[in-house]
Amino acid sequence: MAYWLDKAYTHLDNGLLSEADIEEIEVLAQAYYDALDAVEEAGDPMEEIN
């Protein structure tokens, strides 16, 4: 994800993306990281069964 964020900021610097585009990308990136955290917190359901 960090790679794509860097790429987006480069495109912003080059005038290929707007500030609004960057804001949307940041929201999506945060949602991605939140989902990863939720999966990690949930753990492995098979461990609970065994």
Backbone as XML, in Angstrom:
<?xml version="1.0"?>
<chain id="A" units="angstrom">
  <residue number="1" name="MET">
    <atom name="N" x="0.825" y="-1.183" z="0.000"/>
    <atom name="CA" x="0.000" y="0.000" z="0.000"/>
    <atom name="C" x="0.871" y="1.250" z="0.000"/>
  </residue>
  <residue number="2" name="ALA">
    <atom name="N" x="1.965" y="1.209" z="0.748"/>
    <atom name="CA" x="2.842" y="2.378" z="0.807"/>
    <atom name="C" x="3.379" y="2.738" z="-0.580"/>
  </residue>
  <residue number="3" name="TYR">
    <atom name="N" x="3.657" y="1.729" z="-1.380"/>
    <atom name="CA" x="4.132" y="1.975" z="-2.747"/>
    <atom name="C" x="3.109" y="2.794" z="-3.526"/>
  </residue>
  <residue number="4" name="TRP">
    <atom name="N" x="1.844" y="2.409" z="-3.438"/>
    <atom name="CA" x="0.801" y="3.092" z="-4.201"/>
    <atom name="C" x="0.550" y="4.492" z="-3.663"/>
  </residue>
  <residue number="5" name="LEU">
    <atom name="N" x="0.680" y="4.681" z="-2.361"/>
    <atom name="CA" x="0.554" y="6.029" z="-1.811"/>
    <atom name="C" x="1.684" y="6.921" z="-2.312"/>
  </residue>
  <residue number="6" name="ASP">
    <atom name="N" x="2.898" y="6.404" z="-2.325"/>
    <atom name="CA" x="4.025" y="7.178" z="-2.854"/>
    <atom name="C" x="3.790" y="7.546" z="-4.310"/>
  </residue>
  <residue number="7" name="LYS">
    <atom name="N" x="3.297" y="6.585" z="-5.068"/>
    <atom name="CA" x="3.012" y="6.820" z="-6.490"/>
    <atom name="C" x="1.940" y="7.904" z="-6.655"/>
  </residue>
  <residue number="8" name="ALA">
    <atom name="N" x="0.917" y="7.863" z="-5.811"/>
    <atom name="CA" x="-0.142" y="8.862" z="-5.875"/>
    <atom name="C" x="0.395" y="10.259" z="-5.578"/>
  </residue>
  <residue number="9" name="TYR">
    <atom name="N" x="1.249" y="10.364" z="-4.552"/>
    <atom name="CA" x="1.825" y="11.668" z="-4.217"/>
    <atom name="C" x="2.733" y="12.173" z="-5.340"/>
  </residue>
  <residue number="10" name="THR">
    <atom name="N" x="3.440" y="11.270" z="-5.996"/>
    <atom name="CA" x="4.259" y="11.664" z="-7.146"/>
    <atom name="C" x="3.373" y="12.205" z="-8.260"/>
  </residue>
  <residue number="11" name="HIS">
    <atom name="N" x="2.255" y="11.532" z="-8.509"/>
    <atom name="CA" x="1.319" y="12.006" z="-9.530"/>
    <atom name="C" x="0.729" y="13.359" z="-9.141"/>
  </residue>
  <residue number="12" name="LEU">
    <atom name="N" x="0.485" y="13.569" z="-7.855"/>
    <atom name="CA" x="0.005" y="14.865" z="-7.391"/>
    <atom name="C" x="1.050" y="15.935" z="-7.691"/>
  </residue>
  <residue number="13" name="ASP">
    <atom name="N" x="2.306" y="15.640" z="-7.363"/>
    <atom name="CA" x="3.390" y="16.595" z="-7.619"/>
    <atom name="C" x="3.538" y="16.907" z="-9.105"/>
  </residue>
  <residue number="14" name="ASN">
    <atom name="N" x="3.246" y="15.930" z="-9.943"/>
    <atom name="CA" x="3.360" y="16.116" z="-11.395"/>
    <atom name="C" x="2.088" y="16.673" z="-12.025"/>
  </residue>
  <residue number="15" name="GLY">
    <atom name="N" x="1.083" y="16.948" z="-11.207"/>
    <atom name="CA" x="-0.157" y="17.532" z="-11.726"/>
    <atom name="C" x="-1.110" y="16.526" z="-12.339"/>
  </residue>
  <residue number="16" name="LEU">
    <atom name="N" x="-0.866" y="15.238" z="-12.126"/>
    <atom name="CA" x="-1.730" y="14.219" z="-12.718"/>
    <atom name="C" x="-2.917" y="13.864" z="-11.824"/>
  </residue>
  <residue number="17" name="LEU">
    <atom name="N" x="-2.842" y="14.220" z="-10.538"/>
    <atom name="CA" x="-3.939" y="14.002" z="-9.600"/>
    <atom name="C" x="-4.224" y="15.309" z="-8.872"/>
  </residue>
  <residue number="18" name="SER">
    <atom name="N" x="-5.451" y="15.434" z="-8.409"/>
    <atom name="CA" x="-5.832" y="16.626" z="-7.647"/>
    <atom name="C" x="-5.782" y="16.319" z="-6.153"/>
  </residue>
  <residue number="19" name="GLU">
    <atom name="N" x="-5.905" y="17.356" z="-5.344"/>
    <atom name="CA" x="-5.966" y="17.172" z="-3.891"/>
    <atom name="C" x="-7.155" y="16.291" z="-3.508"/>
  </residue>
  <residue number="20" name="ALA">
    <atom name="N" x="-8.284" y="16.449" z="-4.211"/>
    <atom name="CA" x="-9.471" y="15.630" z="-3.933"/>
    <atom name="C" x="-9.180" y="14.157" z="-4.210"/>
  </residue>
  <residue number="21" name="ASP">
    <atom name="N" x="-8.432" y="13.878" z="-5.275"/>
    <atom name="CA" x="-8.048" y="12.497" z="-5.576"/>
    <atom name="C" x="-7.201" y="11.923" z="-4.445"/>
  </residue>
  <residue number="22" name="ILE">
    <atom name="N" x="-6.259" y="12.713" z="-3.970"/>
    <atom name="CA" x="-5.379" y="12.264" z="-2.890"/>
    <atom name="C" x="-6.184" y="11.993" z="-1.626"/>
  </residue>
  <residue number="23" name="GLU">
    <atom name="N" x="-7.128" y="12.856" z="-1.316"/>
    <atom name="CA" x="-7.964" y="12.646" z="-0.131"/>
    <atom name="C" x="-8.721" y="11.333" z="-0.234"/>
  </residue>
  <residue number="24" name="GLU">
    <atom name="N" x="-9.252" y="11.041" z="-1.405"/>
    <atom name="CA" x="-9.984" y="9.783" z="-1.607"/>
    <atom name="C" x="-9.048" y="8.586" z="-1.471"/>
  </residue>
  <residue number="25" name="ILE">
    <atom name="N" x="-7.862" y="8.694" z="-2.017"/>
    <atom name="CA" x="-6.874" y="7.609" z="-1.918"/>
    <atom name="C" x="-6.485" y="7.387" z="-0.464"/>
  </residue>
  <residue number="26" name="GLU">
    <atom name="N" x="-6.321" y="8.472" z="0.295"/>
    <atom name="CA" x="-5.966" y="8.336" z="1.709"/>
    <atom name="C" x="-7.077" y="7.662" z="2.504"/>
  </residue>
  <residue number="27" name="VAL">
    <atom name="N" x="-8.333" y="7.971" z="2.181"/>
    <atom name="CA" x="-9.468" y="7.326" z="2.852"/>
    <atom name="C" x="-9.466" y="5.823" z="2.543"/>
  </residue>
  <residue number="28" name="LEU">
    <atom name="N" x="-9.236" y="5.481" z="1.292"/>
    <atom name="CA" x="-9.200" y="4.068" z="0.908"/>
    <atom name="C" x="-8.027" y="3.344" z="1.566"/>
  </residue>
  <residue number="29" name="ALA">
    <atom name="N" x="-6.886" y="3.998" z="1.638"/>
    <atom name="CA" x="-5.724" y="3.393" z="2.285"/>
    <atom name="C" x="-6.000" y="3.164" z="3.770"/>
  </residue>
  <residue number="30" name="GLN">
    <atom name="N" x="-6.646" y="4.122" z="4.419"/>
    <atom name="CA" x="-6.957" y="3.961" z="5.838"/>
    <atom name="C" x="-7.940" y="2.807" z="6.042"/>
  </residue>
  <residue number="31" name="ALA">
    <atom name="N" x="-8.915" y="2.677" z="5.154"/>
    <atom name="CA" x="-9.867" y="1.567" z="5.236"/>
    <atom name="C" x="-9.141" y="0.229" z="5.080"/>
  </residue>
  <residue number="32" name="TYR">
    <atom name="N" x="-8.183" y="0.191" z="4.184"/>
    <atom name="CA" x="-7.384" y="-1.025" z="3.979"/>
    <atom name="C" x="-6.639" y="-1.390" z="5.262"/>
  </residue>
  <residue number="33" name="TYR">
    <atom name="N" x="-5.956" y="-0.408" z="5.854"/>
    <atom name="CA" x="-5.208" y="-0.679" z="7.081"/>
    <atom name="C" x="-6.133" y="-1.037" z="8.240"/>
  </residue>
  <residue number="34" name="ASP">
    <atom name="N" x="-7.297" y="-0.418" z="8.315"/>
    <atom name="CA" x="-8.268" y="-0.766" z="9.353"/>
    <atom name="C" x="-8.741" y="-2.214" z="9.191"/>
  </residue>
  <residue number="35" name="ALA">
    <atom name="N" x="-8.963" y="-2.634" z="7.941"/>
    <atom name="CA" x="-9.390" y="-4.010" z="7.677"/>
    <atom name="C" x="-8.294" y="-4.996" z="8.070"/>
  </residue>
  <residue number="36" name="LEU">
    <atom name="N" x="-7.042" y="-4.673" z="7.765"/>
    <atom name="CA" x="-5.938" y="-5.548" z="8.171"/>
    <atom name="C" x="-5.873" y="-5.675" z="9.690"/>
  </residue>
  <residue number="37" name="ASP">
    <atom name="N" x="-6.049" y="-4.559" z="10.384"/>
    <atom name="CA" x="-6.043" y="-4.592" z="11.849"/>
    <atom name="C" x="-7.182" y="-5.448" z="12.386"/>
  </residue>
  <residue number="38" name="ALA">
    <atom name="N" x="-8.363" y="-5.337" z="11.785"/>
    <atom name="CA" x="-9.521" y="-6.108" z="12.240"/>
    <atom name="C" x="-9.288" y="-7.599" z="12.058"/>
  </residue>
  <residue number="39" name="VAL">
    <atom name="N" x="-8.709" y="-7.975" z="10.932"/>
    <atom name="CA" x="-8.416" y="-9.386" z="10.676"/>
    <atom name="C" x="-7.391" y="-9.894" z="11.688"/>
  </residue>
  <residue number="40" name="GLU">
    <atom name="N" x="-6.380" y="-9.085" z="11.953"/>
    <atom name="CA" x="-5.349" y="-9.489" z="12.909"/>
    <atom name="C" x="-5.934" y="-9.637" z="14.311"/>
  </residue>
  <residue number="41" name="GLU">
    <atom name="N" x="-6.804" y="-8.723" z="14.710"/>
    <atom name="CA" x="-7.427" y="-8.794" z="16.033"/>
    <atom name="C" x="-8.354" y="-9.996" z="16.152"/>
  </residue>
  <residue number="42" name="ALA">
    <atom name="N" x="-9.020" y="-10.356" z="15.064"/>
    <atom name="CA" x="-9.963" y="-11.471" z="15.099"/>
    <atom name="C" x="-9.241" y="-12.802" z="15.305"/>
  </residue>
  <residue number="43" name="GLY">
    <atom name="N" x="-8.023" y="-12.871" z="14.816"/>
    <atom name="CA" x="-7.265" y="-14.114" z="14.983"/>
    <atom name="C" x="-7.746" y="-15.217" z="14.055"/>
  </residue>
  <residue number="44" name="ASP">
    <atom name="N" x="-7.248" y="-16.392" z="14.311"/>
    <atom name="CA" x="-7.578" y="-17.565" z="13.499"/>
    <atom name="C" x="-8.775" y="-18.273" z="14.102"/>
  </residue>
  <residue number="45" name="PRO">
    <atom name="N" x="-9.905" y="-18.329" z="13.386"/>
    <atom name="CA" x="-11.087" y="-18.982" z="13.949"/>
    <atom name="C" x="-10.883" y="-20.464" z="14.225"/>
  </residue>
  <residue number="46" name="MET">
    <atom name="N" x="-9.985" y="-21.110" z="13.503"/>
    <atom name="CA" x="-9.723" y="-22.521" z="13.717"/>
    <atom name="C" x="-9.048" y="-22.774" z="15.066"/>
  </residue>
  <residue number="47" name="GLU">
    <atom name="N" x="-8.282" y="-21.807" z="15.559"/>
    <atom name="CA" x="-7.647" y="-21.960" z="16.877"/>
    <atom name="C" x="-8.691" y="-22.031" z="17.965"/>
  </residue>
  <residue number="48" name="GLU">
    <atom name="N" x="-9.765" y="-21.258" z="17.822"/>
    <atom name="CA" x="-10.814" y="-21.244" z="18.836"/>
    <atom name="C" x="-11.590" y="-22.558" z="18.855"/>
  </residue>
  <residue number="49" name="ILE">
    <atom name="N" x="-11.723" y="-23.192" z="17.710"/>
    <atom name="CA" x="-12.468" y="-24.452" z="17.620"/>
    <atom name="C" x="-11.672" y="-25.567" z="18.277"/>
  </residue>
  <residue number="50" name="ASN">
    <atom name="N" x="-10.381" y="-25.589" z="18.045"/>
    <atom name="CA" x="-9.532" y="-26.659" z="18.570"/>
    <atom name="C" x="-9.253" y="-26.334" z="19.985"/>
  </residue>
</chain>
